[in-house]
Amino acid sequence: MKSFLKNKIGSFLQYKKKVGGFSETSLRTYELNLKEAIEYMDVEKVGEFYRLELMPYRVKISDNKKKTIAKKISIVRSFVEFLKDNKIKIKLFGDDSIKVPKTLPKPVNFRYIKEALDVSNDEEELMVLLIYGLGLRVSEAVNVRVDDIKREWIEVTGKGDKRRNIPLLPNIKEKLDTFLKRNNRVKYIFEKDGKKLNENMLRYKIEKLFKKIGLKVTPHQLRHSYASDILNSGGRISDVSKLLGHSSMATTEIYTKLDSAYKMKNYKQAHPLFEQKELK
């Protein structure tokens, strides 16, 4: 199926040269980008349609500059539109416009998180538990109000003032209840002198905590670790996407950068040949 797409590149480039007046340099750039994209994307025939899943390619190019990524994705979109105009039934997935970080944060091994928790005070412990245990952004953690705690759930205000409910693990709920009983909170869980703690102070406190065990760890790394650990334990990416508050599942796939162990696990579960210890 990929060979079918590659064979269509030539006619697409001719069209761009004739209608768009593209230079030879631009045509060569388009050709190289399309061949690279087709090589890494997943292609399958579903009924009468060709289904193109762009996410594996986006993971491949995720370390590129944002403008470069946008250009590469734009070339693929243009190619797909050309095929559609030529009566080829094709659908493209994973081409959402999203913010791509220049580098992806490295997850923190749970062993080190536990070491940090062992030397933390009550407030530091709760900060780590809410960010690593619930996958909160720093902006979300500082804005959690006492009234947002709803029994086994916590209501969080994310980007764009979108609210979502996240389940509270029993041990986190217990720590949270104990913290609130011991500390008089006017409105927010994290306060200083009766006012909401600012984001920079929360970052500072967490980074200071991990320095005690000789590590440089940011809150964003803890959020990344939350997503990675759930996915690597078999969690569904659609569920993790909702828990993280992502508007697009494509964001979650790039953000977490699924590692080879997770992909191999899914492959073994899905492929019938792995049910046999040996082939005869």
DRENDOTI-211197 format. One record per residue (C-alpha): residue in three letters; x, y, z. Coordinates in Angstrom, 3 decimals, padded with zeros to 6 digits. Example, Ala and Ser with C-alpha at 12.3 -4.5 7.8 and 13.67 -1.06 7.14 Angstrom:
<pts>
> aa	x	y	z
> Ala	012.300	-004.500	007.800 .
> Ser	013.670	-001.060	007.140 .
</pts>
This chain:
<pts>
> aa	x	y	z
> Met	000.000	000.000	000.000 .
> Lys	002.894	002.364	000.683 .
> Ser	004.233	001.688	-002.809 .
> Phe	000.894	002.896	-004.209 .
> Leu	001.355	006.241	-002.447 .
> Lys	004.980	006.553	-003.501 .
> Asn	003.963	006.002	-007.129 .
> Lys	001.618	008.991	-006.880 .
> Ile	004.355	011.404	-005.773 .
> Gly	005.529	012.007	-009.342 .
> Ser	002.136	013.154	-010.633 .
> Phe	001.708	015.323	-007.534 .
> Leu	005.032	017.065	-008.185 .
> Gln	004.131	017.610	-011.843 .
> Tyr	000.893	019.226	-010.709 .
> Lys	002.780	021.521	-008.297 .
> Lys	005.210	022.526	-011.032 .
> Lys	002.494	023.219	-013.579 .
> Val	-000.090	024.918	-011.374 .
> Gly	002.034	026.301	-008.547 .
> Gly	005.151	027.141	-010.525 .
> Phe	007.347	025.355	-008.005 .
> Ser	011.119	025.503	-008.494 .
> Glu	013.216	022.344	-008.811 .
> Thr	014.541	022.936	-005.292 .
> Ser	011.033	023.128	-003.843 .
> Leu	009.945	020.030	-005.764 .
> Arg	012.938	018.101	-004.437 .
> Thr	012.081	019.185	-000.879 .
> Tyr	008.487	018.014	-001.345 .
> Glu	009.647	014.699	-002.777 .
> Leu	012.062	013.954	000.081 .
> Asn	009.524	014.939	002.742 .
> Leu	006.771	012.789	001.260 .
> Lys	009.012	009.745	000.913 .
> Glu	010.098	010.151	004.531 .
> Ala	006.513	010.594	005.758 .
> Ile	005.225	007.563	003.852 .
> Glu	008.085	005.474	005.212 .
> Tyr	007.131	006.148	008.846 .
> Met	003.354	006.609	008.763 .
> Asp	000.964	003.667	009.148 .
> Val	-000.974	002.897	005.960 .
> Glu	-003.833	000.423	005.675 .
> Lys	-006.798	-000.236	003.431 .
> Val	-010.107	-000.047	005.264 .
> Gly	-012.935	-000.914	002.914 .
> Glu	-012.696	001.451	-000.033 .
> Phe	-010.510	003.934	001.816 .
> Tyr	-006.793	004.253	002.380 .
> Arg	-006.249	005.139	006.040 .
> Leu	-003.110	007.145	006.757 .
> Glu	-002.051	007.440	010.414 .
> Leu	000.497	010.229	010.686 .
> Met	001.349	009.856	014.366 .
> Pro	004.384	007.538	014.010 .
> Tyr	005.889	010.090	011.629 .
> Arg	005.133	012.952	014.020 .
> Val	006.943	011.091	016.788 .
> Lys	009.890	010.628	014.425 .
> Ile	010.135	014.377	013.701 .
> Ser	009.110	015.622	017.161 .
> Asp	012.605	016.972	017.911 .
> Asn	012.495	019.280	014.870 .
> Lys	011.670	022.970	015.202 .
> Lys	007.960	023.758	015.304 .
> Lys	008.078	025.560	011.969 .
> Thr	009.801	022.576	010.361 .
> Ile	007.186	020.179	011.747 .
> Ala	004.370	022.420	010.522 .
> Lys	005.902	022.542	007.040 .
> Lys	006.356	018.770	006.842 .
> Ile	002.767	018.128	007.945 .
> Ser	001.511	020.763	005.483 .
> Ile	003.235	018.926	002.609 .
> Val	001.499	015.689	003.571 .
> Arg	-001.875	017.434	003.791 .
> Ser	-001.348	018.953	000.343 .
> Phe	-000.491	015.544	-001.090 .
> Val	-003.595	013.971	000.441 .
> Glu	-005.829	016.745	-000.910 .
> Phe	-004.319	016.175	-004.369 .
> Leu	-005.175	012.465	-004.146 .
> Lys	-008.724	013.263	-003.040 .
> Asp	-009.135	015.634	-006.002 .
> Asn	-008.092	012.732	-008.217 .
> Lys	-010.905	010.541	-006.888 .
> Ile	-008.744	008.461	-004.572 .
> Lys	-010.590	007.631	-001.368 .
> Ile	-008.194	008.478	001.422 .
> Lys	-008.388	009.649	005.030 .
> Leu	-005.610	011.288	007.038 .
> Phe	-005.383	010.960	010.815 .
> Gly	-003.019	012.551	013.338 .
> Asp	-002.446	015.778	011.414 .
> Asp	-003.905	018.045	014.101 .
> Ser	-002.195	021.382	014.585 .
> Ile	-000.622	021.176	018.015 .
> Lys	002.117	022.753	020.030 .
> Val	005.184	020.541	019.846 .
> Pro	007.938	021.021	022.441 .
> Lys	011.492	021.248	021.103 .
> Thr	012.544	018.484	023.486 .
> Leu	010.425	016.068	025.455 .
> Pro	010.930	015.964	029.239 .
> Lys	012.499	012.809	030.609 .
> Pro	010.251	010.849	032.973 .
> Val	011.430	010.346	036.545 .
> Asn	011.858	006.811	037.791 .
> Phe	009.296	006.077	040.514 .
> Arg	012.115	004.966	042.823 .
> Tyr	013.415	008.535	042.910 .
> Ile	009.938	009.974	043.402 .
> Lys	009.516	007.702	046.408 .
> Glu	012.910	008.787	047.771 .
> Ala	011.844	012.422	047.499 .
> Leu	008.532	011.711	049.218 .
> Asp	010.410	010.042	052.095 .
> Val	012.245	013.317	052.876 .
> Ser	009.363	015.716	052.154 .
> Asn	007.247	017.776	054.524 .
> Asp	003.429	017.652	054.355 .
> Glu	003.100	020.422	051.780 .
> Glu	005.888	019.134	049.517 .
> Glu	004.436	015.635	049.681 .
> Leu	000.997	016.847	048.621 .
> Met	002.457	018.885	045.756 .
> Val	004.206	015.815	044.360 .
> Leu	001.141	013.643	044.868 .
> Leu	-001.151	016.036	042.998 .
> Ile	001.223	016.532	040.057 .
> Tyr	002.623	012.995	039.730 .
> Gly	-000.398	011.212	041.194 .
> Leu	-003.031	013.131	039.189 .
> Gly	-001.033	014.480	036.249 .
> Leu	-001.781	018.126	037.007 .
> Arg	-000.094	021.091	035.376 .
> Val	001.538	023.590	037.758 .
> Ser	-001.129	026.152	036.848 .
> Glu	-003.828	023.614	037.718 .
> Ala	-002.239	022.595	041.023 .
> Val	-002.036	026.149	042.384 .
> Asn	-005.651	026.807	041.390 .
> Val	-007.171	023.794	043.139 .
> Arg	-009.662	025.061	045.702 .
> Val	-010.747	023.286	048.853 .
> Asp	-014.277	023.183	047.417 .
> Asp	-012.991	021.334	044.343 .
> Ile	-012.596	018.140	046.388 .
> Lys	-015.686	016.000	045.756 .
> Arg	-015.346	012.806	047.780 .
> Glu	-013.324	010.440	045.547 .
> Trp	-012.970	013.050	042.797 .
> Ile	-011.214	016.360	042.299 .
> Glu	-012.453	018.991	039.853 .
> Val	-009.652	020.729	037.963 .
> Thr	-009.667	023.884	035.829 .
> Gly	-007.360	023.413	032.844 .
> Lys	-006.379	025.432	029.795 .
> Gly	-009.147	027.531	028.316 .
> Asp	-010.999	027.302	031.648 .
> Lys	-012.053	023.771	030.724 .
> Arg	-012.996	021.766	033.779 .
> Arg	-012.456	018.042	034.187 .
> Asn	-012.898	015.513	036.991 .
> Ile	-010.000	013.290	038.019 .
> Pro	-010.387	010.308	040.360 .
> Leu	-008.516	010.556	043.654 .
> Leu	-006.567	007.465	044.624 .
> Pro	-007.479	006.448	048.226 .
> Asn	-003.978	007.166	049.587 .
> Ile	-003.874	010.595	047.932 .
> Lys	-007.355	011.389	049.271 .
> Glu	-006.206	010.383	052.759 .
> Lys	-003.089	012.586	052.550 .
> Leu	-005.188	015.480	051.219 .
> Asp	-007.761	015.207	054.017 .
> Thr	-005.013	015.041	056.657 .
> Phe	-003.261	018.085	055.176 .
> Leu	-006.450	020.157	055.185 .
> Lys	-007.212	019.213	058.787 .
> Arg	-003.745	020.261	059.920 .
> Asn	-003.596	023.476	057.891 .
> Asn	-006.129	026.279	057.889 .
> Arg	-006.877	027.003	054.255 .
> Val	-009.007	030.007	053.335 .
> Lys	-009.767	029.065	049.733 .
> Tyr	-006.955	027.225	047.963 .
> Ile	-005.104	024.052	048.925 .
> Phe	-001.728	025.735	048.487 .
> Glu	-001.629	029.148	050.148 .
> Lys	000.846	031.533	051.729 .
> Asp	-000.378	034.149	054.190 .
> Gly	-003.961	033.473	053.155 .
> Lys	-003.271	033.995	049.454 .
> Lys	-002.934	031.520	046.593 .
> Leu	000.603	030.238	046.121 .
> Asn	002.026	031.364	042.787 .
> Glu	003.314	028.964	040.148 .
> Asn	006.971	029.920	040.496 .
> Met	006.924	029.206	044.207 .
> Leu	005.395	025.771	043.664 .
> Arg	008.062	024.978	041.043 .
> Tyr	010.771	026.168	043.429 .
> Lys	009.488	024.009	046.285 .
> Ile	009.380	020.853	044.170 .
> Glu	012.804	021.462	042.629 .
> Lys	014.224	022.168	046.096 .
> Leu	012.757	018.900	047.391 .
> Phe	014.395	016.788	044.679 .
> Lys	017.721	018.558	045.225 .
> Lys	017.730	016.898	048.657 .
> Ile	018.256	013.558	046.901 .
> Gly	020.676	014.982	044.359 .
> Leu	018.325	015.296	041.395 .
> Lys	017.134	018.142	039.210 .
> Val	013.428	017.501	038.619 .
> Thr	010.730	019.870	037.372 .
> Pro	006.976	019.615	037.953 .
> His	006.506	019.103	034.206 .
> Gln	008.710	016.009	034.404 .
> Leu	006.428	014.641	037.110 .
> Arg	003.369	015.202	034.901 .
> His	005.210	013.498	032.046 .
> Ser	006.086	010.607	034.365 .
> Tyr	002.411	010.249	035.332 .
> Ala	001.405	009.805	031.685 .
> Ser	004.324	007.533	030.807 .
> Asp	003.868	005.255	033.826 .
> Ile	000.145	004.765	033.177 .
> Leu	000.679	004.035	029.480 .
> Asn	003.553	001.653	030.145 .
> Ser	001.323	-000.193	032.631 .
> Gly	-001.326	-000.782	029.968 .
> Gly	-003.509	002.304	030.369 .
> Arg	-005.467	003.406	027.297 .
> Ile	-004.155	006.513	025.624 .
> Ser	-007.703	007.832	025.174 .
> Asp	-008.194	007.708	028.961 .
> Val	-004.819	009.311	029.676 .
> Ser	-005.605	012.065	027.172 .
> Lys	-008.796	012.948	029.051 .
> Leu	-007.061	012.785	032.438 .
> Leu	-004.318	015.134	031.227 .
> Gly	-006.876	017.575	029.839 .
> His	-005.605	017.429	026.256 .
> Ser	-008.007	018.704	023.614 .
> Ser	-006.546	016.263	021.077 .
> Met	-005.324	012.709	021.585 .
> Ala	-002.540	013.495	019.110 .
> Thr	-001.086	015.840	021.717 .
> Thr	-000.919	012.990	024.211 .
> Glu	000.865	010.677	021.781 .
> Ile	003.602	013.195	021.062 .
> Tyr	003.817	014.417	024.658 .
> Thr	004.315	010.954	026.078 .
> Lys	006.487	009.711	023.200 .
> Leu	005.531	006.072	023.585 .
> Asp	008.635	004.044	024.263 .
> Ser	009.591	000.808	022.579 .
> Ala	008.621	-001.316	025.561 .
> Tyr	005.038	-000.065	025.480 .
> Lys	004.734	-000.506	021.723 .
> Met	006.247	-003.999	021.870 .
> Lys	003.838	-004.990	024.637 .
> Asn	000.850	-003.944	022.537 .
> Tyr	002.322	-005.666	019.493 .
> Lys	002.713	-008.959	021.339 .
> Gln	-000.823	-008.754	022.678 .
> Ala	-002.258	-007.976	019.255 .
> His	-000.316	-010.339	016.995 .
> Pro	-001.643	-013.934	016.909 .
> Leu	001.788	-015.404	016.164 .
> Phe	002.977	-014.504	019.664 .
> Glu	000.600	-017.150	021.015 .
> Gln	002.995	-019.773	019.660 .
> Lys	006.349	-020.388	021.279 .
> Glu	007.812	-021.500	017.995 .
> Leu	006.742	-021.729	014.377 .
> Lys	006.931	-025.000	012.550 .
</pts>
